[in-house]
């Protein structure tokens, strides 16, 4: 990434979204992490939130409730500081979908054998000018 490049225009951002939407969460995390390593400044935390959300979905798909819940909370905390939209991502909708998909992981007490409701996971759609 060049110094004058907007991170949202980096092709790795779009590739991570493609992988996340294709439910290849581990690979999405890898691509976004590569971008994250080259970043500095306030947008770095946004990419970190995307990475953690992807790993959260990965862990939940494997039944790792503890890891999924921990990453859900930290990723949401990081991302929601950006308001309702950032880089065209509907942050509110994203986290509403994540919460619905992970409902069995996040109840108190958590389900003994939580199931990821994968069809409720968000699809990231970039809305320019948001």
C-alpha positions as CSV (number, residue, x, y, z in Angstrom):
1,X,0.0,0.0,0.0
2,X,1.4,3.4,-1.0
3,X,1.5,6.2,1.6
4,X,-1.1,8.3,-0.4
5,X,-3.5,5.4,-1.0
6,X,-6.8,5.3,0.9
7,X,-6.9,1.9,2.6
8,X,-10.5,1.4,1.5
9,X,-9.3,1.5,-2.1
10,X,-6.7,-1.3,-1.5
11,X,-7.7,-4.4,-3.4
12,X,-7.1,-6.5,-0.3
13,X,-10.1,-4.8,1.4
14,X,-12.4,-5.9,-1.5
15,X,-10.8,-9.3,-1.6
16,X,-11.4,-9.8,2.1
17,X,-15.0,-8.8,1.6
18,X,-15.4,-11.3,-1.3
19,X,-13.9,-14.1,0.9
20,X,-16.0,-13.1,3.9
21,X,-19.2,-13.1,1.8
22,X,-18.2,-16.4,0.4
23,X,-17.9,-17.7,3.9
24,X,-14.2,-18.4,3.7
25,X,-13.6,-16.6,7.0
26,X,-10.1,-17.9,7.6
27,X,-8.9,-16.6,4.2
28,X,-10.7,-13.3,4.7
29,X,-8.9,-12.8,7.9
30,X,-5.6,-13.6,6.3
31,X,-6.1,-11.1,3.5
32,X,-7.3,-8.3,5.8
33,X,-4.4,-9.1,8.2
34,X,-1.9,-8.5,5.4
35,X,-3.5,-5.1,4.8
36,X,-3.6,-4.3,8.5
37,X,0.1,-4.9,8.9
38,X,0.8,-2.1,6.5
39,X,-1.6,0.4,8.0
40,X,-1.2,3.1,10.5
41,X,-3.7,5.6,11.9
42,X,-7.3,5.5,12.9
43,X,-8.5,3.2,10.1
44,X,-6.2,0.4,11.3
45,X,-8.6,-0.4,14.2
46,X,-11.5,-0.8,11.6
47,X,-9.5,-3.4,9.7
48,X,-8.7,-5.1,13.0
49,X,-12.4,-5.3,13.7
50,X,-13.0,-6.9,10.4
51,X,-10.3,-9.4,11.0
52,X,-11.7,-10.3,14.4
53,X,-15.2,-10.6,13.0
54,X,-14.0,-13.1,10.4
55,X,-12.1,-15.1,13.1
56,X,-15.2,-14.9,15.3
57,X,-17.3,-16.5,12.5
58,X,-14.6,-19.1,11.9
59,X,-14.5,-20.1,15.6
60,X,-18.2,-20.2,15.8
61,X,-18.4,-22.5,12.8
62,X,-16.1,-24.8,14.7
63,X,-18.1,-24.6,17.9
64,X,-15.5,-22.6,19.8
65,X,-18.0,-20.6,21.9
66,X,-15.4,-19.0,24.1
67,X,-13.2,-17.7,21.3
68,X,-16.2,-16.6,19.2
69,X,-17.8,-14.6,22.1
70,X,-14.5,-12.9,23.0
71,X,-13.8,-11.9,19.4
72,X,-17.4,-10.8,18.9
73,X,-17.2,-8.4,21.8
74,X,-13.8,-6.9,21.0
75,X,-14.5,-6.6,17.2
76,X,-17.9,-4.9,17.9
77,X,-16.3,-2.5,20.4
78,X,-13.6,-1.5,17.9
79,X,-15.9,-1.1,14.9
80,X,-18.8,0.7,16.5
81,X,-16.6,3.6,17.4
82,X,-16.7,4.5,13.6
83,X,-20.4,5.3,13.8
84,X,-23.1,3.8,11.6
85,X,-21.1,3.5,8.4
86,X,-17.4,3.4,7.5
87,X,-15.7,2.8,4.2
88,X,-19.3,2.1,2.9
89,X,-19.9,-0.7,5.4
90,X,-23.2,-0.6,7.2
91,X,-21.8,-1.1,10.7
92,X,-25.2,-1.3,12.5
93,X,-26.6,-3.9,10.1
94,X,-23.3,-5.9,10.1
95,X,-23.5,-6.3,13.9
96,X,-27.2,-6.9,14.0
97,X,-26.6,-9.8,11.6
98,X,-23.6,-11.1,13.5
99,X,-25.5,-11.0,16.8
100,X,-28.4,-13.0,15.3
101,X,-26.1,-15.6,13.7
102,X,-24.3,-16.0,17.0
103,X,-27.3,-15.9,19.3
104,X,-26.6,-19.4,20.8
105,X,-23.0,-18.4,21.5
106,X,-23.9,-15.2,23.3
107,X,-26.8,-16.2,25.5
108,X,-26.2,-16.2,29.3
109,X,-25.4,-18.9,30.1
110,X,-24.2,-20.0,26.7
111,X,-25.7,-23.1,25.1
112,X,-23.9,-26.3,25.9
113,X,-23.5,-27.0,22.2
114,X,-24.1,-23.7,20.3
115,X,-24.9,-23.8,16.7
116,X,-23.9,-21.0,14.3
117,X,-26.9,-19.7,12.3
118,X,-24.7,-19.2,9.3
119,X,-27.6,-18.1,7.0
120,X,-27.9,-15.0,9.3
121,X,-24.3,-14.0,9.0
122,X,-23.9,-10.6,7.3
123,X,-23.1,-10.1,3.6
124,X,-20.9,-7.1,3.3
125,X,-22.1,-4.7,0.7
126,X,-20.2,-1.5,0.1
127,X,-22.4,1.5,-0.2
128,X,-20.4,4.4,-1.6
129,X,-20.7,7.8,0.0
130,X,-21.9,6.3,3.3
